[in-house]
């Protein structure tokens, strides 16, 4: 493609202001004179509140307000926070206990908000919070995903929130009984703390009629709906904005107590009120990710073809239902249950448990990384037990190109795919043929080298509809208003370049506007890798509206019928006319004729189907048996993202996702003690991946354009994480296998790996 053609790897235009300190984050835009907030949180994991006396705090210097749950209720606030539920296997609905904005009667996890203090300064608010007299009759804390233990909620007396199933249980059981061979593996998917570079924060303003909340989230409409419900306000009287957001990863897509509290304080005090989380506070209160254990089983015929797949999962919900917690490991997990393999007989059963830990919700991939991790771990185990090359076992079971569109057993319809082509390219790019030589060379140095393979597929989620609005301004520039929200993905670059490609408007003349419910009437926000496909689809629809409107206007200006005017993505043209105006020139012509109606154009569009990005991750690790240290030495990705809008940004998304996967697989480890205390509440105890821990990540695009949208695109935001977990884990398992290690679970910390190897040494003695 020519150097300056479409879909070129353009550097992100927003990075200049980010790197020079010109980003506009919550802390940068909080109103002057905004009051500061401190949240008093439960110091214990489980207990009945016996004392909550805030009188001394209220009297402290600089304090304007102290709020408890009782105060919220007295003010008429609806204290119930939203939490989706799923249906049980018996047809009843999953448990839906009250999750109050502030603790009511009981506390159920360390870090649960109990009271809010608002003062002139943060230090004053924090000092006043230390004067709060809080006591509770402690109850035993429950941290395991098992029935029984001390009851957290009366609605779930055995602490099981739901028992959900999908598939044909009887047919699956019959297939296992008839199988030539079955393989089973228990797979533990460890909890992580998201740790976005910018912690959660917000401020609120109240003018006596309208409420404005600015928070660093993933969209403005979910929090707007929540605030309308909580405060019984008209929708027209609630405005939510998202400024620049420093990382989100799913964790910032839902409601949190602090947003309601700051809004309540602003209304009561008629003053702007601001809150920003500290890091340890974030570790205690941000929704966690993953945290489930699954038993996965595969049934095979005599030709190593999978005949059935069964998964039984127990997942940790935390102390309450978070906004999307119940669907994550059930309906979202099921989207890619069988991955890229041609199997119709499946069964998934999931039990969700309440524990005295912070809530668990969406984290990059939201259910799909969990599902692929389980499947690709048991595929790796099956290859060993069947004595089949893991690459070949996947090829035997792939859905073949001529089977598309393919109706998966769980209700998804995969539009296109050529998995063998992508896998073959992966083997070439990773130099799979040279692995044995690398392994043997390391063995001579006393090191263990392993290789791991993961073939993933993910389902693009979220609202398939989106809107775009384009304004032609008098100064010759253009605004495009979008319904998604960037958390660092580069949307300002992608959307401006895409609009430029479709209209010929110079990219530097286009400004992307996002995250304002007053300016954008409706939008789906960002999540589920939906943003670029849905938003650019809406942009195409809006460009069509502009083109039709401008063509109708030009019919008189050019003196030809509108049907004879064409637009070639740069200029309008017609035989018999010397006029060849650009879109910007048409906008100026229309303004000069008083046609202000042609300055603004809007359209909504809905994708008819979802796209399914897929690809192969190949990882090689090296283990030092003396220390247990695992080094990720080589990492190769070949992805089918369909047609790429900006390859450079796609590569960046993959790199970021892979790093998060490597972090979970090798380092990140959340630990609660038996009393529900979080022992990993700072970076002294919670290990995040650093640059030195990450190898060069080799990325290759092997596109099979999607038929689910006219652009042939497939989302790429979460793909790196979806593929990374199993690739790294399978590589570690491969390195340990010949040392007798048969059960190896993330995170593969040096201490854990050393102990696994010592177990082998002890057994040998």
C-alpha positions in Angstrom: 0.0 0.0 0.0 1.2 3.5 -0.8 3.0 5.3 2.0 0.2 7.8 2.6 -2.7 5.5 1.9 -5.4 4.3 4.3 -4.7 2.0 7.3 -1.2 3.2 7.9 0.7 2.8 11.2 0.3 6.4 12.3 1.7 7.5 15.7 -0.8 8.6 18.3 -1.6 12.3 18.1 -2.7 12.5 21.7 0.6 11.2 23.0 2.3 14.6 22.6 0.1 16.2 25.2 0.2 13.1 27.5 4.0 13.0 27.5 4.4 16.7 28.0 2.1 16.8 31.0 -0.9 18.4 29.1 -3.3 15.5 29.8 -6.5 16.6 31.5 -7.2 14.0 34.2 -9.7 14.2 37.1 -7.1 15.8 39.4 -6.2 18.4 36.7 -9.7 19.6 36.2 -11.2 19.5 39.7 -12.8 23.0 40.4 -10.8 25.4 42.4 -12.0 25.4 46.0 -13.5 21.9 45.7 -13.8 20.2 49.1 -11.8 17.1 49.8 -13.1 13.7 50.7 -11.8 10.8 52.7 -13.6 7.5 52.9 -13.5 5.7 56.2 -13.3 2.0 55.5 -13.9 -1.2 57.4 -10.7 -2.4 59.1 -12.1 -6.0 59.5 -13.3 -8.6 57.0 -16.6 -9.5 58.6 -18.7 -8.2 61.5 -21.9 -6.7 62.9 -21.5 -3.0 63.4 -22.0 -2.3 67.1 -20.9 1.3 67.2 -20.6 4.1 64.6 -20.2 7.4 66.3 -19.1 10.3 64.0 -19.8 13.2 66.4 -16.2 14.0 67.1 -15.3 13.8 63.4 -18.1 16.3 62.6 -16.7 18.8 65.1 -13.1 18.5 63.8 -11.3 21.4 62.2 -12.3 22.1 58.5 -15.0 19.4 58.4 -18.1 20.3 56.5 -19.9 16.9 56.4 -19.8 13.4 57.6 -22.1 10.8 56.0 -23.1 7.3 57.1 -25.6 4.9 55.5 -28.3 6.1 57.9 -27.7 9.7 56.7 -28.1 8.6 53.0 -31.4 6.8 53.8 -32.7 9.8 55.8 -31.9 12.0 52.8 -34.0 9.7 50.6 -31.1 8.3 48.6 -31.7 4.9 47.1 -28.7 3.1 48.6 -29.0 -0.1 46.6 -26.1 -0.4 44.0 -26.7 -2.3 40.8 -25.7 -5.9 40.3 -26.7 -8.1 37.4 -27.8 -11.7 38.3 -28.1 -14.9 36.3 -30.6 -17.7 36.4 -29.9 -20.9 38.4 -30.1 -24.3 36.7 -33.5 -24.8 38.4 -34.9 -21.7 36.7 -34.8 -19.4 39.8 -32.8 -16.2 39.8 -29.4 -15.9 41.4 -29.1 -14.2 44.8 -29.5 -10.4 44.8 -28.7 -9.2 48.3 -28.5 -5.5 49.0 -25.2 -3.9 48.3 -25.4 -0.6 50.1 -23.4 2.5 49.1 -22.1 2.6 52.7 -22.1 -0.4 55.0 -25.4 -1.0 56.7 -25.5 -3.1 59.9 -22.6 -5.3 58.8 -19.3 -5.0 57.1 -18.3 -7.7 54.8 -14.8 -7.0 53.5 -11.7 -5.0 54.5 -12.0 -1.7 52.7 -15.8 -1.6 52.6 -16.9 2.1 52.8 -18.5 2.9 56.1 -18.5 6.7 56.3 -17.5 9.7 54.2 -15.8 12.8 55.6 -15.7 16.0 53.6 -13.4 18.9 54.7 -11.5 21.8 53.3 -8.4 19.7 52.8 -7.6 16.0 52.4 -5.4 16.0 55.5 -8.2 17.5 57.5 -10.7 14.9 56.2 -8.3 12.1 57.0 -7.5 13.4 60.5 -11.2 13.7 61.2 -11.8 10.1 60.1 -9.5 8.9 62.7 -11.9 10.4 65.3 -14.7 8.1 64.1 -15.7 5.6 66.8 -16.2 2.3 65.0 -16.6 -1.1 66.5 -18.0 -4.4 65.3 -18.7 -7.8 66.7 -16.4 -9.8 64.5 -17.6 -12.8 62.7 -15.5 -15.6 61.1 -14.3 -14.5 57.6 -14.9 -16.7 54.6 -12.4 -16.6 51.7 -12.9 -20.0 50.0 -15.2 -20.8 47.1 -17.1 -23.5 48.9 -20.6 -23.9 50.3 -21.0 -23.2 54.0 -19.0 -21.1 56.5 -20.3 -18.0 58.1 -23.2 -16.6 56.1 -22.6 -13.3 54.4 -26.1 -12.7 53.2 -29.5 -14.2 54.3 -30.4 -14.5 50.6 -27.6 -17.1 50.2 -27.4 -19.0 53.5 -24.8 -21.4 52.1 -22.9 -18.5 50.4 -23.6 -19.8 47.0 -25.0 -16.9 44.9 -25.9 -19.0 41.9 -25.7 -22.4 40.3 -25.8 -21.8 36.5 -25.5 -24.2 33.6 -25.4 -24.2 29.8 -25.5 -27.1 27.4 -26.8 -30.6 27.3 -25.6 -32.3 30.5 -27.0 -35.7 29.6 -25.6 -35.8 26.1 -22.2 -34.7 27.3 -22.2 -37.4 30.0 -23.1 -40.0 27.3 -20.3 -38.8 25.1 -17.8 -39.2 27.9 -19.0 -42.7 28.6 -18.6 -43.7 25.0 -15.2 -42.0 24.6 -12.0 -43.8 23.6 -10.1 -41.6 26.0 -10.8 -38.8 28.4 -8.6 -36.2 29.9 -9.2 -34.1 33.0 -7.4 -31.2 34.6 -8.1 -28.8 37.4 -7.2 -25.2 36.5 -6.7 -22.4 39.0 -7.1 -18.8 37.7 -5.6 -16.5 40.3 -7.1 -13.2 41.4 -5.4 -10.0 40.3 -5.6 -6.4 41.3 -6.0 -4.2 38.2 -3.7 -1.3 39.2 -4.5 1.2 36.5 -1.8 3.8 36.4 -4.3 6.5 37.4 -6.4 5.4 40.4 -10.1 6.0 40.4 -11.3 9.5 41.1 -14.1 12.0 40.6 -15.6 15.3 41.5 -19.2 16.5 41.6 -20.9 19.9 41.2 -24.5 20.9 42.0 -26.1 24.1 40.8 -29.4 23.6 42.7 -31.0 21.8 39.8 -28.4 19.9 37.8 -25.9 17.4 39.0 -22.5 17.0 37.3 -20.2 14.1 37.9 -16.8 13.9 36.3 -15.1 10.5 36.8 -12.3 8.6 35.1 -14.5 5.8 33.7 -15.2 3.9 30.5 -18.4 5.7 29.5 -20.8 8.2 30.8 -24.2 6.5 30.4 -23.9 3.7 33.0 -23.0 6.2 35.8 -25.7 8.6 34.6 -28.4 6.0 34.8 -27.1 5.0 38.3 -27.2 8.6 39.5 -30.7 9.2 38.1 -32.0 6.2 40.0 -30.1 6.9 43.3 -31.2 10.5 43.6 -34.5 10.3 41.8 -33.5 13.1 39.4 -34.7 13.7 35.9 -32.3 12.5 33.2 -32.1 16.0 31.9 -30.7 17.2 35.3 -27.8 14.8 35.4 -24.6 15.3 33.4 -21.7 12.9 33.5 -18.3 13.5 31.9 -15.2 11.5 31.5 -11.9 13.4 31.2 -8.7 11.8 30.1 -8.5 8.4 31.8 -5.2 6.8 32.7 -6.0 3.1 32.2 -9.3 1.3 32.9 -9.1 -2.4 31.7 -12.8 -3.1 32.6 -12.3 -2.2 36.2 -13.6 1.4 35.6 -16.6 0.4 33.7 -19.0 0.1 36.6 -20.4 2.0 39.5 -18.5 2.4 42.8 -19.8 3.9 46.1 -17.5 6.9 46.0 -19.2 8.4 42.9 -22.6 8.4 44.7 -21.1 9.8 47.9 -19.3 12.7 46.2 -22.5 13.6 44.4 -24.5 13.4 47.6 -22.0 15.7 49.3 -22.1 18.2 46.5 -25.9 18.4 46.7 -26.0 18.7 50.5 -23.2 21.3 50.7 -23.9 23.1 47.4 -20.1 23.1 46.9 -17.9 21.1 44.4 -16.6 18.0 46.1 -13.5 15.9 45.0 -12.2 12.5 45.7 -9.1 10.6 44.5 -8.1 7.2 45.6 -4.7 6.5 47.0 -2.9 3.3 45.8 -3.4 1.1 48.8 -7.0 2.3 49.0 -7.4 1.3 45.4 -6.0 -2.1 46.0 -8.5 -2.6 48.8 -11.6 -1.2 47.0 -11.2 -1.6 43.2 -13.0 -4.6 41.8 -10.5 -7.5 41.4 -10.3 -9.8 38.4 -10.4 -13.6 37.6 -10.4 -15.7 40.8 -11.9 -19.0 39.8 -11.1 -22.7 39.8 -12.3 -25.1 37.1 -12.2 -28.7 36.4 -12.1 -29.2 32.6 -12.6 -32.5 30.8 -12.2 -33.5 27.2 -13.5 -36.7 25.6 -11.8 -38.1 22.5 -12.5 -40.7 19.8 -9.9 -43.2 18.6 -8.6 -40.6 16.1 -8.0 -37.9 18.7 -11.0 -35.9 17.7 -12.8 -34.2 20.6 -16.3 -35.6 21.0 -17.3 -33.6 24.1 -16.1 -30.9 26.5 -17.3 -30.3 30.1 -16.3 -27.6 32.5 -17.3 -27.2 36.2 -16.3 -23.8 37.7 -16.4 -22.2 41.1 -15.9 -18.5 41.0 -15.4 -15.9 43.7 -17.8 -12.9 43.5 -16.4 -11.2 46.6 -18.6 -9.8 49.3 -21.4 -8.6 47.0 -22.7 -8.8 43.4 -20.7 -6.1 41.5 -22.3 -4.6 38.5 -21.4 -7.4 36.1 -19.9 -10.0 38.4 -22.4 -12.8 38.0 -22.4 -12.8 34.2 -18.6 -12.6 33.8 -17.8 -16.3 34.6 -21.2 -17.6 33.2 -22.6 -16.0 30.1 -19.4 -14.2 29.0 -17.2 -17.3 29.8 -19.5 -19.3 27.6 -19.1 -17.1 24.5 -15.9 -18.9 23.6 -16.3 -22.0 25.7 -15.1 -24.4 22.9 -12.6 -22.0 21.4 -11.7 -22.7 17.8 -12.5 -26.4 17.9 -15.3 -28.2 16.1 -17.3 -29.7 19.0 -21.0 -29.5 19.5 -21.5 -31.5 22.7 -20.6 -29.3 25.6 -21.7 -28.5 29.1 -20.7 -25.7 31.4 -21.7 -25.5 35.1 -20.7 -22.6 37.3 -21.2 -21.9 40.9 -20.6 -18.3 42.3 -19.7 -17.7 45.9 -19.7 -14.8 48.2 -16.6 -14.3 50.3 -15.2 -11.7 52.6 -13.1 -10.1 49.9 -13.6 -7.1 47.6 -15.9 -7.7 44.6 -14.7 -9.4 41.4 -15.8 -8.0 38.0 -14.5 -7.3 34.5 -10.8 -7.3 33.8 -9.3 -7.2 30.4 -11.2 -9.9 28.5 -14.0 -10.4 31.1 -14.7 -14.1 31.0 -13.1 -14.9 27.6 -9.5 -15.1 28.9 -10.7 -17.3 31.7 -12.5 -19.6 29.3 -9.6 -19.8 26.8 -7.1 -20.4 29.7 -9.0 -23.4 30.9 -9.5 -24.9 27.4 -5.9 -24.4 26.2 -4.5 -25.8 29.5 -6.5 -29.0 29.2 -5.7 -29.2 25.4 -2.0 -29.1 26.4 -2.6 -31.8 29.0 -4.5 -33.9 26.4 -1.6 -33.7 24.0 0.7 -35.2 26.6 -1.7 -37.9 27.7 -2.6 -38.9 24.1 1.1 -38.7 23.1 0.2 -36.3 20.2 2.1 -33.2 19.2 0.2 -30.2 20.7 0.2 -28.4 17.3 -1.2 -31.4 15.6 -3.9 -32.0 18.2 -5.2 -28.5 17.5 -5.1 -29.0 13.8 -7.1 -32.2 14.0 -9.8 -30.4 15.9 -9.9 -27.0 14.3 -13.1 -25.7 12.7 -12.2 -25.8 9.0 -12.6 -22.8 6.7 -15.4 -24.4 4.7 -17.5 -24.8 7.9 -18.0 -21.0 8.3 -20.3 -19.4 9.2 -20.0 -21.8 12.1 -22.8 -22.1 14.8 -21.0 -22.8 18.1 -22.8 -25.0 20.7 -23.2 -22.0 23.0 -25.1 -19.9 20.5 -22.4 -17.8 18.9 -22.0 -17.8 15.1 -18.4 -17.4 14.0 -18.4 -15.6 10.7 -15.0 -16.5 9.2 -11.7 -18.1 10.2 -8.6 -19.9 8.9 -7.0 -21.2 12.1 -4.6 -23.6 10.5 -3.2 -20.8 8.3 -2.6 -18.6 11.3 -1.1 -21.5 13.3 1.2 -22.4 10.5 2.4 -18.8 10.3 2.9 -18.8 14.0 5.2 -21.8 13.9 7.3 -20.0 11.2 7.5 -16.7 13.1 8.3 -18.4 16.4 11.0 -20.7 14.8 9.2 -23.6 16.4 11.6 -26.0 14.5 14.5 -24.5 16.4 13.1 -25.0 19.9 14.7 -28.4 20.5 18.2 -26.9 19.9 17.5 -24.0 22.2 16.2 -26.4 24.9 19.3 -28.6 24.6 21.7 -25.7 24.8 20.0 -24.5 28.0 20.0 -28.0 29.5 23.8 -28.0 29.2 23.9 -24.9 31.3 21.6 -26.4 33.9 18.5 -24.5 32.8 15.1 -25.7 31.9 13.5 -24.4 28.7 9.8 -24.9 27.9 7.5 -23.9 25.1 3.8 -23.1 25.4 1.1 -22.7 22.8 -2.3 -21.1 23.0 -4.8 -20.7 20.1 -7.4 -18.2 21.3 -10.6 -16.7 20.0 -12.6 -14.0 21.6 -16.1 -12.6 21.1 -16.6 -8.8 20.7 -19.1 -7.8 23.4 -21.2 -4.8 24.4 -23.8 -2.8 22.6 -23.5 -3.5 18.9 -25.0 0.0 18.1 -23.2 3.3 18.3 -23.7 6.8 17.2 -21.4 9.5 15.7 -22.0 13.2 15.2 -20.0 15.4 13.0 -19.9 19.2 13.3 -18.4 21.5 10.6 -17.2 24.6 12.4 -16.7 28.1 11.1 -13.0 28.0 11.5 -12.7 25.2 9.0 -12.2 22.5 11.5 -14.4 19.5 12.3 -15.6 17.8 15.5 -16.6 14.2 15.7 -18.5 13.3 18.8 -18.3 9.6 19.8 -20.0 7.3 22.2 -17.0 5.4 23.3 -14.3 6.4 25.8 -10.6 6.1 25.6 -8.6 4.8 28.5 -5.3 5.1 26.7 -6.0 3.1 23.5 -5.5 6.0 21.1 -9.1 6.6 20.1 -8.3 10.3 19.1 -5.9 9.0 16.5 -8.0 6.1 15.2 -11.3 8.0 14.9 -9.8 11.1 13.4 -7.8 9.1 10.8 -10.8 7.0 9.9 -13.0 10.0 9.3 -10.2 11.6 7.3 -9.9 8.5 5.2 -13.6 8.5 4.4 -14.0 12.2 3.8 -10.7 13.7 2.7 -10.8 16.1 5.6 -7.2 16.6 6.8 -6.7 14.6 10.0 -5.2 17.7 11.7 -8.5 19.5 11.2 -10.5 16.9 13.0 -11.1 17.0 16.8 -12.5 13.9 18.6 -14.9 14.7 21.5 -15.9 12.0 23.9 -17.3 11.4 27.4 -20.0 14.1 27.8 -23.6 13.0 28.3 -24.8 16.6 27.5 -23.1 16.5 24.1 -23.7 12.9 23.2 -27.2 11.7 23.7 -26.4 8.0 23.8 -23.4 5.7 23.7 -22.2 2.3 24.7 -18.9 3.4 26.3 -15.8 1.2 26.0 -15.5 -2.4 26.9 -15.5 -5.9 25.3 -13.1 -4.7 22.5 -16.2 -3.0 20.9 -14.9 0.5 20.5 -13.2 0.7 17.1 -15.6 -1.6 15.2 -18.8 -0.1 16.5 -17.7 3.5 16.5 -16.2 3.4 13.0 -19.3 1.6 11.8 -21.3 4.6 13.1 -18.8 7.0 11.5 -19.5 5.3 8.1 -23.2 5.8 8.6 -22.7 9.5 9.5 -20.4 10.0 6.4 -23.2 8.6 4.3 -25.6 11.1 5.8 -23.2 13.9 5.2 -22.6 12.8 1.6 -26.3 12.6 0.8 -27.0 16.0 2.4 -24.1 17.7 0.6 -24.9 16.0 -2.7 -28.5 17.4 -2.5 -27.1 20.9 -1.7 -24.6 20.7 -4.6 -27.2 19.8 -7.2 -28.2 23.4 -7.4 -24.6 24.7 -7.0 -23.3 22.5 -9.8 -26.3 22.6 -11.9 -26.7 18.9 -12.3 -29.0 16.3 -10.9 -28.0 14.9 -7.5 -27.9 11.4 -9.0 -25.0 12.5 -11.2 -22.8 13.7 -8.4 -20.3 11.3 -6.9 -17.9 11.6 -4.0 -14.6 9.8 -4.2 -13.5 10.1 -0.5 -11.9 13.4 -1.3 -14.0 15.5 -3.7 -17.5 15.8 -5.1 -17.5 15.4 -8.9 -20.0 15.4 -11.8 -19.7 15.4 -15.5 -20.6 18.7 -16.9 -19.4 20.7 -13.9 -16.1 22.4 -13.2 -16.8 22.4 -9.5 -14.9 19.7 -7.5 -15.4 20.8 -3.9 -14.0 19.0 -0.9 -16.3 18.4 2.1 -14.8 21.4 3.9 -15.5 23.6 0.9 -19.1 22.4 0.7 -19.6 23.2 4.4 -18.3 26.7 3.7 -20.5 27.1 0.6 -23.5 26.0 2.7 -22.7 28.4 5.5 -22.5 31.2 3.0 -25.9 30.4 1.7 -27.4 30.4 5.2 -27.7 26.6 5.3 -26.7 26.2 8.9 -28.6 22.9 9.0 -25.8 21.4 7.0 -23.2 22.1 9.7 -24.2 19.2 11.9 -24.8 15.5 10.9 -25.6 12.5 13.1 -26.3 8.8 12.6 -26.5 5.6 14.6 -25.6 2.2 13.2 -25.8 -1.3 14.5 -23.5 -4.1 13.6 -25.5 -7.1 12.4 -23.2 -9.6 14.1 -20.1 -9.7 16.3 -16.6 -10.3 15.0 -14.3 -12.9 16.4 -10.6 -12.0 16.6 -8.3 -15.0 17.0 -4.7 -16.0 16.8 -1.8 -18.0 18.2 0.5 -17.1 21.0 3.8 -19.1 21.4 5.9 -18.5 24.5 9.3 -19.9 25.5 10.4 -19.7 29.1 13.6 -20.5 30.8 13.7 -21.7 34.5 16.6 -21.6 36.8 16.0 -24.7 39.0 18.4 -23.3 41.7 16.2 -20.3 42.3 12.8 -21.1 40.7 13.0 -17.9 38.6 11.0 -18.1 35.4 12.2 -15.9 32.5 10.0 -15.2 29.6 12.6 -15.5 26.9 10.7 -15.5 23.5 7.2 -14.4 22.8 5.5 -14.6 19.4 2.0 -13.6 18.4 0.2 -14.1 15.0 -3.2 -12.5 15.1 -6.2 -12.5 12.8 -7.7 -9.1 13.5 -9.2 -8.8 10.0 -8.4 -5.5 8.3 -6.4 -3.2 10.6 -7.3 0.5 10.8 -3.9 1.4 12.3 -1.4 -1.4 12.7 0.8 0.5 15.1 -2.0 0.9 17.6 -3.1 -2.7 17.2 0.5 -3.8 18.0 0.4 -1.6 21.1 -2.8 -3.1 22.3 -1.4 -6.6 21.8 1.8 -5.7 23.7 -0.1 -4.3 26.6 -2.4 -7.3 26.8 0.4 -9.7 26.7 2.3 -7.9 29.4 -0.8 -8.1 31.6 -1.1 -11.8 30.9 2.6 -12.4 31.7 2.1 -10.4 34.9 -0.7 -12.6 36.1 1.0 -15.8 35.0 4.3 -15.1 36.7 4.1 -12.5 39.4 0.7 -11.0 40.4 -0.7 -12.7 43.5 -3.5 -11.5 45.7 -3.4 -12.9 49.2 -6.0 -12.6 51.9 -5.4 -14.1 55.3 -7.9 -16.2 57.3 -9.4 -13.1 58.8 -10.0 -11.5 55.4 -7.1 -9.0 55.7 -5.5 -8.2 52.3 -1.8 -9.0 52.7 -0.8 -7.7 49.3 -2.0 -4.1 49.6 1.0 -2.2 48.3 3.6 -2.7 45.6 6.0 -3.9 48.3 3.9 -7.1 48.4 2.1 -7.2 45.0 4.5 -7.7 42.1 3.8 -5.9 38.9 5.7 -6.8 35.7 8.5 -4.4 34.8 10.3 -3.8 31.6 13.1 -6.2 32.5 10.5 -9.0 32.9 9.2 -8.7 29.4 10.9 -10.0 26.2 10.5 -8.5 22.8 7.0 -9.4 21.7 6.9 -10.3 18.0 3.6 -9.5 16.3 2.4 -10.5 12.9 -0.9 -9.9 11.3 -2.5 -12.7 9.3 -5.9 -11.3 8.5 -9.0 -13.0 7.5 -11.4 -10.1 7.0 -14.6 -10.3 9.0 -17.9 -10.4 7.2 -19.7 -9.0 10.3 -19.0 -5.4 9.3 -18.3 -3.7 6.0 -14.8 -2.7 7.2 -13.7 -6.3 7.7 -12.4 -5.4 11.1 -12.2 -7.5 14.3 -11.6 -5.9 17.8 -8.1 -6.2 19.3 -8.2 -4.5 22.7 -8.3 -7.6 24.9 -6.8 -10.2 22.6 -3.3 -10.0 24.0 -4.5 -11.0 27.5 -6.8 -13.7 26.2 -3.9 -15.6 24.5 -1.1 -14.9 27.0 -2.2 -16.8 30.1 -2.2 -20.3 28.6 0.8 -19.7 26.4 3.0 -18.8 29.4 1.4 -21.4 31.7 1.8 -24.2 29.1 5.5 -23.1 28.6 6.2 -23.4 32.4 4.4 -26.7 32.5 6.4 -28.0 29.6 9.7 -27.0 31.3 8.6 -28.8 34.5 7.0 -31.9 33.0 10.1 -34.0 32.8 10.7 -33.3 36.5 7.5 -35.0 37.5 5.4 -31.8 38.0 1.9 -32.5 36.9 -0.1 -29.8 38.6 1.3 -26.3 38.0 -0.9 -23.3 38.6 -0.4 -19.5 38.2 1.3 -17.4 39.4 4.6 -19.1 38.8 6.6 -17.2 41.3 10.1 -18.2 42.1 9.2 -19.7 45.5 6.3 -21.7 44.0 8.4 -23.1 41.1 11.3 -23.9 43.4 8.9 -25.8 45.7 7.5 -27.7 42.8 11.0 -28.7 41.7 11.9 -29.6 45.3 8.9 -31.9 45.4 10.4 -33.7 42.4 13.8 -33.9 44.2 12.2 -35.2 47.4 10.3 -37.8 45.4 13.5 -38.9 43.8 15.1 -39.5 47.2 
